[in-house]
Amino acid sequence: MNQIKDISAFFSSRRSISVKNLNYPGPNHNQTMAILKNALRVPDHGKLEPWRIVLISGDHKKNFISIIEKRGKEIDIDPLKIEKNKANLLGTPIILAVICSPSISSKIPKIEQILSCGALCMNILNNFLVKGWGANWLTGWMANDKKFGELAFNNTKNEFVAGYIYVGSYEVINPDRPRPSLDEKISYFK
Ligand SMILES: Cc1cc2nc3c(=O)[nH]c(=O)nc-3n(C[C@H](O)[C@H](O)[C@H](O)COP(=O)(O)O)c2cc1C
């Protein structure tokens, strides 16, 4: 674990760690809570806090996996994919399910609440990375299937899984992927 001291060096080279390269040990409970406390500092129009986080770790992974197996079968998910999902879960110490809980009655548009949840996912990812942990934000069918969210997290009809942040230690850093070109992405309003 290599904690980053220079924050601008962190931002110039930060990258997720492939879930295949995440290993034990993961952060302990106190470390996880300290990181999540910082990660909760996200922009949130109207202070609605339209998100929540469910930790999946230790022996409780078994219950999560049994929901994956049962629901995966019901909706014909390729058994090979289920095996991969299970291997990823068991091979990673902590998985954080980030649930977006937009308030429909609020005057703050739903899209802004969803954007705040995306900001939270990114902040969780970066807060683990900056502390030297490996992390990766994944979705897939376990995020996109509404019924899965109900079974696993008691999601209400307005809630959905914004992502799973997988967290662990790592030794292998995957090569960086091509990054966007500043010239192509920035224009000047005239
Ligand atoms: C909302 C969202 C969902 C993603 N879901 C997946 C996924 O299910 N499987 C996958 O291989 N990558 C997925 N990715 C991409 C991974 O997070 C990928 O590792 C990421 O692009 C690495 O970017 P970084 O190195 O800049 O952190 C997703 C990315 C986002 C933003």
The ligand as a Tripos MOL2 file, in Angstrom:
@<TRIPOS>MOLECULE
LIG
   31    33     1     0     0
SMALL
NO_CHARGES

@<TRIPOS>ATOM
      1 C1        -20.8590    4.0880  -14.0900 C.3       1 LIG1
      2 C2        -19.7140    3.1920  -14.5070 C.ar      1 LIG1
      3 C3        -19.9040    1.8430  -14.5900 C.ar      1 LIG1
      4 C4        -18.8780    0.9760  -14.9860 C.ar      1 LIG1
      5 N1        -19.1210   -0.3650  -15.0590 N.ar      1 LIG1
      6 C5        -18.1380   -1.1880  -15.5070 C.ar      1 LIG1
      7 C6        -18.3710   -2.5910  -15.5940 C.ar      1 LIG1
      8 O1        -19.4270   -3.0870  -15.2420 O.2       1 LIG1
      9 N2        -17.3640   -3.3670  -16.0760 N.ar      1 LIG1
     10 C7        -16.1590   -2.8330  -16.4490 C.ar      1 LIG1
     11 O2        -15.2830   -3.5840  -16.8830 O.2       1 LIG1
     12 N3        -15.9120   -1.5120  -16.3370 N.ar      1 LIG1
     13 C8        -16.8690   -0.6820  -15.8810 C.ar      1 LIG1
     14 N4        -16.6390    0.6510  -15.7490 N.ar      1 LIG1
     15 C9        -15.3050    1.1670  -16.0680 C.3       1 LIG1
     16 C10       -14.3370    0.9030  -14.9110 C.3       1 LIG1
     17 O3        -14.6680    1.7000  -13.7920 O.3       1 LIG1
     18 C11       -12.9570    1.2200  -15.4310 C.3       1 LIG1
     19 O4        -12.0750    0.4580  -14.7180 O.3       1 LIG1
     20 C12       -12.6800    2.7070  -15.4050 C.3       1 LIG1
     21 O5        -13.0030    3.2250  -16.6640 O.3       1 LIG1
     22 C13       -11.2540    3.0480  -15.0480 C.3       1 LIG1
     23 O6        -11.0690    4.4440  -15.1130 O.3       1 LIG1
     24 P1         -9.9370    5.1630  -14.2640 P.3       1 LIG1
     25 O7         -8.6820    4.3670  -14.4050 O.co2     1 LIG1
     26 O8         -9.8450    6.5510  -14.8330 O.co2     1 LIG1
     27 O9        -10.4020    5.2160  -12.8070 O.co2     1 LIG1
     28 C14       -17.6220    1.5200  -15.3190 C.ar      1 LIG1
     29 C15       -17.4150    2.9110  -15.2070 C.ar      1 LIG1
     30 C16       -18.4500    3.7360  -14.8040 C.ar      1 LIG1
     31 C17       -18.2180    5.2320  -14.6860 C.3       1 LIG1
@<TRIPOS>BOND
     1     1     2 1
     2     2     3 ar
     3     2    30 ar
     4     3     4 ar
     5     4     5 ar
     6     4    28 ar
     7     5     6 ar
     8     6     7 ar
     9     6    13 1
    10     7     8 2
    11     7     9 ar
    12     9    10 ar
    13    10    11 2
    14    10    12 ar
    15    12    13 ar
    16    13    14 ar
    17    14    15 1
    18    14    28 ar
    19    15    16 1
    20    16    17 1
    21    16    18 1
    22    18    19 1
    23    18    20 1
    24    20    21 1
    25    20    22 1
    26    22    23 1
    27    23    24 1
    28    24    25 2
    29    24    26 1
    30    24    27 1
    31    28    29 ar
    32    29    30 ar
    33    30    31 1
@<TRIPOS>SUBSTRUCTURE
     1 LIG1         1 GROUP 0 **** ****
